[in-house]
Amino acid sequence: MSVSVCAERPCSIASEKGIKLSTSYLHWRVTMKVFYYLLPACNGEITTMSFLQDIVDILLQYVVKSFDRTTKVIDFHYPNELLQEYNWELADQPQTLEEILLNCRTTLKYAIKTGHPRYFNQLSTGLDMVGLAADWLTSAANTNMFTYEIAPVFVLLEYVTLRKMREMVGWPGGCGDGIFSPGGAISNMYAMLIARFKMFPEVKEKGMAAIPRLVAFTSEHSHFSVKKGAAALGIGTDSVILIRCDERGKMIPSDLERRILEAKQKGFVPFLVSATAGTTVYGAFDPLIAIADICKKYKIWMHVDGAWGGGLLMSRKHKWKLNGVERANSVTWNPHKMMGVPLQCSALLVREEGLMQSCNQMHASYLFQQDKHYDLSYDTGDKALQCGRHVDVFKLWLMWRAKGTTGFEAQIDKCLELAEYLYNKIKNREGYEMVFDGKPQHTNVCFWYIPPSLRSMEDNEERMSRLMKVAPVIKARMMEYGTTMVSYQPLGDKVNFFRMVISNPAATHQDIDFLIDEIERLGQDL
């Protein structure tokens, strides 16, 4: 069928004559095919504006509901139910505008309200209004971060923001380099890539066959991305040596030094130690000063994975937990976690300027021409592994302008205070056992809920077998009722326990009280 997108129709007539659109026109609009009547279609302005206003209305309703404690965190359906209830398949023919709006409503109906004050399931929670606005603006600008010529303001904001973050790490004058990447796992892999290049620059051209067997070291509680990075870079997961932790989940420096010496005796070359500032499960902070001393002694690159704990650098009360981070060669910091920036927003910071560029540049002449009429140092794309790179900096920059450092500090301090409140509420409460002793260092609070049927049982294999099933059942019931969400997992020889984390500034003491009551309500009969 041939359709002229410039044919006269109500939207063009109204546009030309300034006529207010009628109800019949609105009905006409929603039954028309999207492709033919939205911009860049001829005279598509009114239809486009009306359609986008409908989208904004849908989004605003969702935002308001996200903060309403009377609404569900989740309207849970099993995958097969959702697949059968709606037609999600892609078709040859376009849908109408009304159908597109319905698609949007349906998608949000079953989305998890990660901004809900009672959503505690992941490290990334909350919904910041300025960050949301910045994300909308970023999508409207729809540009790429590889050169100054196509992203002038965004490139400058990345330069300014990364320098400020390096300043907060403690590098003089914010010196060094950095980049925003698609999440902490990629930031950690960047660190591994650069550390390898620093020690053996020939690996870039000649590959792993040209260099000795490398080994990296990280704690047994570190993020799995360290091993993933080793696999992706051809170093191999067997070359990642896990260092023992103490009972609070912190790396033991003496074991690190012992394992480094063992590796050297075997002829391996230690090239990276990845310390963790805020482990995923326990929220532990490795002793960075002691680790830095060992790295200096053996001339090993020190990386700090502060994806979860880096935000504490914003807090005068809590930043001491990262003492020694200024001695690192590289740092991962995810503002989309503790700072509440909308996903995704992860930075890798590197102390040595120019190293990232040397490691990754490929001199693509169709992008990075050397005779441009501006300062080429602002063409940052050649130091990235990606070519296409999303604008992740603007939401962080705009939130920082809106809150100031003191606003982020207050937000982070509040979340840590709520974690301490939860810990104090349950540490001696009947039916609860803490996974480790002592006040948590981060907002991670790890505990078992012990149903009445298990409280008088001996601590034996049968009790552990039954306790292992408690957290999964309570979590499933939470999701089916839709009242709250909190994560659980086993760790080492410890059976499934709840890992509560707080990063949403909308949460209050009442929400913590609700969580405790809900766990008890849902687990009483187990």
N, C-alpha and C positions, 0 to 999 in steps of 0.2 A: 504494500500500500504506500502510495506517495503522499506525504504530508508536507505542506509548506509552513515552516515555523513562523513566517512573517504574514500569514493570512490574517485578515481582519477578524478580531474576536473581542469579547467584552473587555479583556484586560487592556488591549491597545486603545480601544475607544475611550475607556475610563481615564487612561493615562493622558490622552490628548485633550479631553474635555473637562478633566477634573471632576468627574461624576463620582459620587459615593457609590460603592459597590453594593448591589442588592443581595438578598438572601438567595435568589435564584442563581446569581453569579457564583456565590460561594459554593452552592451545590454543584454548579458546572465545574468549578475549579477542582474540587476534591475527586471528581469522577474522571478528570483528564489524566492522560499518561504523563508521568513526570518528565520524561525525556523531551517532550515537545514544548513545554510551557515554562520551564524554569530557565533562568539565565544559564548560558549565553543565548537562549532563544530570543529572537527579535521581539522587543516590547515585553520582555519577561520580568520586568522590575516589580510590578505590583504582585504578581503571582509568587515570585520569589520571596518578597518581603512578608507576605501573608503566611506562606509555608514556614519560613524561618521563625516567625512569631509564634506559630503553633508549636514548633519544636521547643522554643524557649519556654513556653507555658508548660509543656510536658516536663522539661528539665527542672523548672522551678518547683513544680508540685513534688517531684521526686526529692529535691533538696530539702524542702520543708518537712516532708515525711521522714527523711533520714534522721532528723533531730527529735522526732516525736516519739517519746517512750511508749506510747500506747500502740504504736505500729510494730509489726514484726521486723526482726533483723533479717529474716529469711523466710520466703514462702517456698518451703522445700518440696521438690518433686523428684522422683527417681528419673534417671536418664531416659529409660524407655517410655515413661509416662509423658515427659516433655516432647519426645520425638513423635509420639502418637497423637498428642493433643493438638499440635500445631504443624502446619506444613512449612518446613524450613528450607525446602529444596529450591534451587535456582532454576529459573525458567527462561525460555527464549524470548518471551514477550514482556514488555515493561508493565509494572504495576501502576495503579492510580496513586495520586497523592494521598488519598484517604487510607489506602492500604499501607503506604509507606509510614504514615503516622501511627497506624495500628501496630506495625512492626516495632516501632520505637517504644510504644507503650508496653507491649508484650515483653520486650527485652528487659525493660526496667522493672516490670512486675516481678520477674523471677531473678533479678540481680540481687546479690548480697549487699545490704546497706552497710558498707564499710565505714561510713561516717556516723552510724548509729552509736550513741553513747554506751551501748551494752554489747558492742562488737569488740571482742578481745582476742580474736583468733590468730592474728598475724602481727608481725612487727610494724607493718604499714597500716595505720588506721586513721580515721578522722577525715573531715572534708573541710578544707579551708576555703573561704569565699574568695579571697584575693587570689589564691593559687588557682582556683577554678576559673576565675575571670581571665587570668593570664594564660591558662591552657586554651581557652576559647580563642583568645587573640592569636596565640601561636599557630593554631590550626587555620585561622583565617589568613594569616600571613603566608603559611604553607611554603616555606623556603628551606634551603639546605645549609648546613653549617660549614661547608668546605671552603668557601672563599668570602673575603670581605665584600667583593663586588655584588654578591647576591644576598648577603645577610649582614649589612654594615653595622646596624645597631646591636643585633644579637651577638655578633663576634666581639664587639667592644664590651658588651655586658659579661660575656664569658671571661674575657681577660680581667675585668675588674673584680668579678666575683671569685674567680679562682685565686687571684692574688690575695684577696681578703681572707679566704679560707686558709691559704698557706701561712698568712700572718698569724692566724689563730692557732695553727699547729705549733708556731714558735720559730719559723724560719725567718731570719732577719729581713725586714722590709718586704716580706711576702715573696722572697726570691724563689726561683725554680720554675716549674712548668706544670702542666696538668691538662685534663680534658674531661668533659662529661661523657659518660659511656652508658650503654643500655643495661645498667644494673651492677650490683656489687660483684657478681661472679665475673663479669667481663673486666671490671676494674682490677680485680685480683689477678686475672690472667695477663692484663697489660703489665702489671708489676713483675710477674714472672718472666714475661717476654723481654722486658727492658733489663732486668737483672742478668739474664743470660747473655744479652747483647753486650752489656757493660763488661762482662768477664771475657767473653769470646765473640768479638764483633764479626769474625769470619763466618759465624753460623748463619748469618743473614744470606750469604751467597752459597755457601757450601753445604749447609745443613748439618744435622746431628752427627753424621758419620765422620765429620771432620774434627770433632771435639771429644774430650774425654767423657766418661759416664758422670753425669751430674746428679746431685741429690739435693732435695729441699727438705726443710724441717718445719713442722707445724704441730700444734697440740692435738691431742686425741679428741678434744672438744671443739676443734676449729670447724669452719664451714666446709662443706663438701666441695665447694668450688675450687679449693686449692688442688685437690686431686683431679678435678675436671680439667683445670687449666693445664696440668702436667700431661694429661692424656691428649688434649687438643694440640699441644705444642710438640708432641713426639718425645717428651721426656719420660713419660710412662708413670702410671700410678705406683708401681713398685719402687720408684725413685723418690716418693714422698714418705719421709720417715716421721711417724707419729710419736710425739714426746708425751710422757706421762704428765698427768695433772694431779694437783692435790684434791682434797675432798670438796673444795669449793669450785673446782673446775679451772684453776689457774695453772698455766704451764710451770713445770718445775725446772728452774734454770740449771741445776746440777745434772739433771737427766739430759737436757739439751747438750751441754758440753760433753758429756760422756758419749752421746750418740754421734756427735761431730767427730770426735777422736776415733771412734770405731770406724766410721765411714772413710776417714782419711787413711787409716791403716789398711783398709781393703782396696785402696787405690782410687776411690771415688772422689769427686770434687764437689764439696759443699758450695752452693752458689746463692742460696736464699734461705732466710728464716722468716716465716710468716707468723708474726705474733697477732693475737686477737685482743681488741679492745671492745668487749661486750660480746661474749659468745651467744650463739643463737638460743640455746636451751637454758643454761644457768645464768647468763648475763655476766659472766666473769671477765675480769680485766687481767690479762697476763702482766707479770712484773716487767715493765718495759725497760726500766733502767738497767736491771741485771741482764736482760736479754741484749740490750745495746752494748753492754760491756763485752759480752761474749762475741757478738758480731764484729766488734772492733778488733778484738784479740785475734780472731781467725780470718779477718778481712772478708766477711760475708755480707751480702746485701741484706739489710733489715727492712722488711715490709710490715706495716701495721694495718690489719684489716679492722678498720673502725667503722664498718658499714652500719652497725647497730649502735655502737658506743660513741662514735665521733661527735654526735650532737651535743654531748656533755661538755665539749669545749666551749659552748656558748654560756655555760653556767659557772659563775665564780664559786659557787658552793660545791660543785661536783667535778670540776675539770681536773682536780688533783689525781683522779683515778687514771688519767692518761699521762701522768708524769713520765717523762722520757720519750714521748712521741716525737719531740723536736729532734731527736737523734736518728729518727728513721730516714731511710733513703726514699721511701714512698709510703703513701697513706691512702687507703680507701675510706671514703666518707659518703654515706647515703643520706642526703637531706630528706628523701621520701620516707624515711623511717621516723626517727625520733623528732624531727623538726616538722613533720606533718605536711611536707610539700607533696602535691599530687604525683602519683606514679607517672613516669619514672624520672628519677633525678639522683644520679650517682656520679661522684667525682673521683678520679684518680689524681693525686697530687704527687709530684716528683721533685725532689730537692735539687737535682742537677739540671740546669737549663740546657736545652738543646739535645739532650740524650734521647728523648722520645722521638724527636724529628729524625735524628740520625738512624735510629732503630727502624722506623717504619716508612720513611719517605721512599717514593718510587718515581718522582719527577714526571708525573703525567703531564705532558706538554699542552694538552688541550684544556687543562684546568689551571695549572700552576705556571703560567707563562712568566718568564723572568724579566720581561720588558714592560710590565704594567706601570701605570702612572701613579701608583700609591705604594706605601710601605708594605712590602711583601711579607713581613713578619706576621701580618694579620690574616694571611691565607693559611689557616690552621689545619686544613683538611689533610695535608700530606703526613701529619704526625699521627693520624688516626688509622686504625685497621679498616674502618668502614670508608666507603666513598659517600653514600647517602647517610647523613647523620641528622637526626631529629633535633629540633631546638628544645633542649631541656633546661636551659639556664633561666629563661625569662620568668617562669613561675617562682623560682627561688629568689631571684633578684627583686621581683615586685613584692613578694611577701616580706623580704628583708627591709625594703623601703617602708612598707606598711607597719611593720612591727618594731623595727629596730632590733639591735642585738638584745636589748633589755626585754623586748616582748618575747623573743624566742627563749630567753633565759627563764622568764616567769612560767612559760608554757612547760618547759622541760622540768623545772623544779616542782611544778604541780603534779606532773605524772609520777615523779619519783616519790613525792610525799604520799600519793595515793597507794603506791606499791607498799610503802612502809605501813600505811594504815591497814591494808589487807593482811600483811604479815603479822602485825600485832593482834589483829582480830582472830586469826586462826591458829597461831602458834601453840596456844594452850587450850584450844577449843576441843570439846569432845567430838570425836569422829574425824579428826584431821591429824596427819603426820607430815612433818616437813621432810623434804628430800635431803636437805643438808641443813646443818645448824647455822644460826646466825642471820643477821639482817641482810637482805639481798643488796648487792652493789648497784644493780640496775633496776629496771621495773619488772624483771622476771621474778615471779614468785612460784616456786615449784613445790607441789604438795600432792599427797594422796588423800582422797576422801575414803574413809573406812565406814561402810554401812553397818548398822547395828548387828547384823548377823555375823560379822567378822571380828567384832571388837573384843570378844572374849576368847577367840581362838588362839592357840599357840602359834608362834611365828615359825611355821614350817612350810614345806613345799606345797601342801594343799591350800594353805592360806594364800600364798603367793600366786598360785594358779587361779584362785577365785578373785583375788584383788586385781590381777592383770585385766580382768574383763569389766571391771567397774567403770573406769573412765570412758572406754569406748561406748558402753551402753548409755551412760549419762549424756555424753556428747551427741549420740544419735537422737536421744529424746529432746535435747535442747533444740536441735535442728528441726525436728518434726513439729514441735510446739512453736518454734520460731522466736523464742524469748531472748536468747543470748547465744553467744558462741565463744568457746575458749578451747585452746589446743591441748592435745595430750601426746605423749610419746614414751617409749621405753628408752633407757640409756644404759649401756653396759649391762651390768647384772641387775639393774633396777627395772622392775616391771612398770607397766604403763602408769604414768602420773600426769596430773594437770600441770601445764606451764602457762601461767597467767602472765600476760604482758600488757602494759598500759602505755600507749603513745598518743591517745586521743584526748586533746584538751577539753573536749565536751564532757568527759566522764567526771562523775562526782562521787563523794562518799556514799550517797544513796545507791548509786549503781553498783558499787562494790558490795554493799549490804544485800542488794537484790541478787547478785551472783551467788553469794554464800547461801542465801535462802533457797535459791533455785536448785543448786547442786543438792542440797539436803532434801528438797521436795522430790526431785527426780531420782534420787538414789536410795531413799529410805527402804524400799522393798527388795533391794538386791542382796 
